[in-house]
């Protein structure tokens, strides 16, 4: 079924559609971000990946184990240079490009049912959604969530259970749209429906099958 899940109640339009952000609603240029982070220190993107991602700093930020200040300090120590909130914003912005077609689909879904956003990101992203993806706020309003709020991250089934409970929706009345098959599997394990995002035309067909567009 092209990555689709039948978990949603048959014949019923979902009451909540949850969208991932990176590589679903936006194009996320990871290597470009890492290169920009490392350039002031004379480090390559690969070296930044080793020092920040492979070391566990990024994961610790994503699950809320580090405050924004501690996260920035840890990156600065790993890179060997000061790394400020402004540096984080600059490098994250340049790596985050709107996918207009996916955004339009989310907007259309939001006109028919409730929508939420759930991204594996830290509290800095929560604080700066409006600086990085301002075009998404009119669609999702306050329902823009980062994993750090829940102290865990996708694909942990618990994050999906807690998110739908927060929005007052039963798992079987919600679906998750994500580019990572493991995250969709986690949503299914929590009782949600799911769609593995690969292309906007496939997503449009899936949403149409649920009477969401």
PyMOL commands that set and color helices and strands:
alter all, ss='L'
color gray80, all
select helices_A, chain A and resi 30-39+45-53+57-62+68-79+85-94+100-110+123-132+134-140+147-150+157-166+171-173+181-189+200-209
alter helices_A, ss='H'
color red, helices_A
select strands_A, chain A and resi 16-19+26-28+96-98+114-119+144-146+174-178+193-196
alter strands_A, ss='S'
color yellow, strands_A
deselect
rebuild
show_as cartoon
